[in-house]
Amino acid sequence: MDDLVKLNTGSKRSFSIPLSNGQICYGHYHNVKPDSEKPDIEPIGIFVHGFRSGCSGTKAAYFRQKANMTGRQWIDFDLPCHGRSDGVFRSFRIGYCLEALLKVIASVGNKPVVLVGSSMGGWLSLLASRYIAAQKEQLESEMNMAEIRGAVLIAPAFDFVEYYFTQKLNVDMVDWKRAGVMGFDDAYSNEPFLLDFGVLKDSGEHALMKETLNFDFPIGIFHGENDEVVPFSTSEHFVKMAHGSQVDLQMISGGDHALNEHLEYFWASIDEHFL
């Protein structure tokens, strides 16, 4: 991809992605074969982190370590307004996150890809998959586009922005719209953050659950029984919406939203997609 800048450092290569709004996202390839080598059939795993997380998060670090230990091809990166990537958090938008993920996927050419999405990253993973499928259908050609081989989603937060801020937090929409920006407390770090009201309109433009869904690759979903952020019913509803797809939904008994005590189990499921 012409606008993707890479830096070789052995089995770990850094890259940067310029977005249409001028922001730059940063990430790393791990064990990914250089572009000059012939594509092989082994998938490349791409980890997509959640809201206010990043490459330094517990899941990202664990999966990166496991990928390196097993020699799996792996990519992780910080979404816009997260981690090392550009952007003031108050200007966060799902649309730019989707743009970043699509550019990362495009950077591997026509190699098979396994998407691993955590929370908001689960939503983004399927948004990207839907977009790629639509492009292939429109072009009536495989072109040089990646093949989504499968997706593993951990507590996926489909369409979460509207739900989380209007229902979970019961935010006064009139006040938020009038002020243009509102402050919130992070549920995990307890660090306050600001968010523009425009995030709601942007989120609505990228809704996933407002139409019947159909994906032509297997989707594994793990969701905690006691998820305090995204209720388990969200994943149950997704299964109904995607009734024509191969979806395996597993409830994690007693599990919360983070599910960090179950990462070894999740990795085993991820690793199956590489076989």
N, C-alpha and C positions, 0 to 999 in steps of 0.2 A: 504494500500500500504506500503510495507516494508520500503521504503526509505523516507517516509513522517513522519516528527517529529511533534507531536502535544502537545500543552500545554493547559490544561483546565482552563478556567477562567469564569465559569458560562455559560451564553448564548453566550459568545464570547470566541472562542478558537483560539489561534495563531498556525500557522504551518510554517514549513520551508521545502523547496524542493531542494534536491541536483540535479544538472543537470550533464550531461555527460562531460561537460567541467570543472567541479569542482566548478562552481558558485552555490550560494545558493539564492533561491527566498523565500520571506516572504509574508505571508498573514494571513487572519482571516476567520474563520467560524462564522457566526452569526445565532443563533437559530437552528443550524444544530444538529440533533439528534446524540448522540454518536453512535459509530459503534456497540456497544453491543446491542442497541435497534433494534427491527425488522424494516426493511425498510417500509416506508409508501408510499402512492401514491402521496403525495404532492411534486411537483417539488422543486428542489433547484436552485435558481438563481445564476448565476456566472457572475460577471461583468468583462469585459475585456477592459482595458483602452487603450487610444490612444498613439501615438508617443510623447515622452517627457512629458507624463502625469503620473498618478499613483493613489494610494489610497487616496492621499491628494487632488486630483483634485475635482472640483466643482461637476461633475456628480457622481463620486464615493461616495463623502460625502452625497449627496442628496439621492441617491438610498439606501445607507446603512441606513440612518436615516429612510426612509420610510419602509424599510424591518423590522427594529426593532420596529417601531410603529405598524405595522400590524402583527408582529409575523411571517413573512415569513422567510423561510430558505434561507440564502444568503451567498455568498462567494465573497470576493474581495482580490486581491493580486497585488503586484508590479512585473511587468515583468522584465526579466534580464536587467541590466543597467538602471533601473528606480527606483525611490523612495528608499526604504530601501534595496532592493535586490542588490546582488553583480554585479560587472561588471563596467568597465570604459566605458563611453558612446561611445567612438570612435569605440569600438569593437562590437557594437550592431549588432545582426543578427536576422532576422525573424525566422530562423530555431530553435534557442534556445528558442525564445518566444513561438513557437508552442510546443516544448517539454515541457515547463513549464505548458502551458494550458492543454495539454493532461494528465499530471501527476495530476493536480488539479482535472480534470474531473474523472480520474480513482480512485481518493481517496474516492469518494462517492459511489463506487461500482455500483450496478445495479439500483440505484435510477434514476428517471426522472430528466432531467436537462433543464433549460431554459437559453440560452446564451444571454447575453446583451452586445453587442459590440459597442464601440464608436470609430469612425474613423478607425485607424489601427486595433483596437479590433474587428471591424466588419469583416475585412479580416481574422484575426486569428480565429474567431469563426467558419467561414465556412470552413477554412482549416482543423480545428480540426474535424468538423462534417464529412467532406469528408473522412478523415483518419479513423475515427471510423467506418463509413459505409463500407469502403473497408476491414477493419479487420474482421468485422462480416461476410461479404460475403466470405472472404478467409477461415475463420475458420468454416463456416457453422454452427455456434452456437452463441447464445446470450452471453454465458460465463457469466462473472461477470462484464460486461461492461455497462456503463450508456446508458440510452435511451434519445436521444435529443428530447425533447418534442416541442421545438419551439425556435425561435431566434428573438430578437428585435435589429435592427441595426440602429445606429444613425450616419448619414453622413458617411457611410462605405467607407473606402479608399482601395478598392480592388486593389491589385498590385501597390500600390501607390509609392513605392520607385523609380522604373524606371521612372514613369511619373513625379513625383515631382521634382526629381533632374535633369532629362535630358530635360524635356519640360517646366515645370513651372518655374524653376530657370535657365534653359538654361546653365547648368554647362559645362565647357570645359572638356570633358571626357579625352582628351589626357593629359591635365595638371594634372587632378585628378589621373589618372593611374600612371603617371610618379612620382608624389609626394608620392602616396600611401595613403595619408590622406589629407583632405581639411577642412577648417573652414567654418561654416555657422552661420547665425543669426536665433535664434528662433523667429518664427512669432508672438508669444504671449508674451513671457517673455523678449524678446530682449537680452537674454543671449546667447553669442556665444557658439558653440559646435563644436567638431571635429568628423569626421566620416571617417572610412577606406573605400577605394575603393572597398574592398571585399564585401561590403554590396550589391552591384549590382548583383554579381554572385549568392550570396545566395538568394536574392530576386527572381531572375529568376527561381531558382530551386523550388520555392514555389508559382509559378504563379497560379492563380485561373481562370482567364478569357480567357484562351487559348484553352478551350475545352467546349463542351456542358455540362451543369450542370444539376443535378437532385437531389433534396433534398426531403425526405419523411416526412417533418414536415413543419408547416407554418412559413413563414418568413415575419416579418413586417419591413419595411424600412422607415425611416424618413430622408428627405434630404432637405436642405435649397435651396430655389430658387436662392439665390445670394451667394452660397458657394464660397468663395474666395480661398480655398485650393483644394478641390475635387469637380469638376463641377457636377451638377445634372445629366448631361448626363452619368456619370459613373454608377449611379444606373439604369438609363434607359437601358443602354447597358446590365447590369446584368440581368434585367428582360427578355430581349431577349435571353440571353445565357441560362437562367434557365426556359425556356418556359414550361417545364413539371412539374414545381414545383408550390406550392401555395405561391405566393409572392404578398404582398400588399404594393405598393409603394405610399407614401404620400409626396407630395411636401409641404414644409413649406413656405408659401408665405412671401417673403421678408427676409427669414432666411439666416443667415451666416453659417459658418462651425461649430462654437461652439454650437449654438442653446440652450444656457443655460437659455433662457427666456421661454422655452417650456418643462421644466423637469416634471412638474406636469402632463402634457398631455401624455408624454412618459411613466411615471410611470403607468398611467391608462391602457395603452396598455400592459405593462409588467405584471401588476397584473392580467389581463385577462387570462394569460397563467397558472396561479396558480389555476384557478377555475375549 
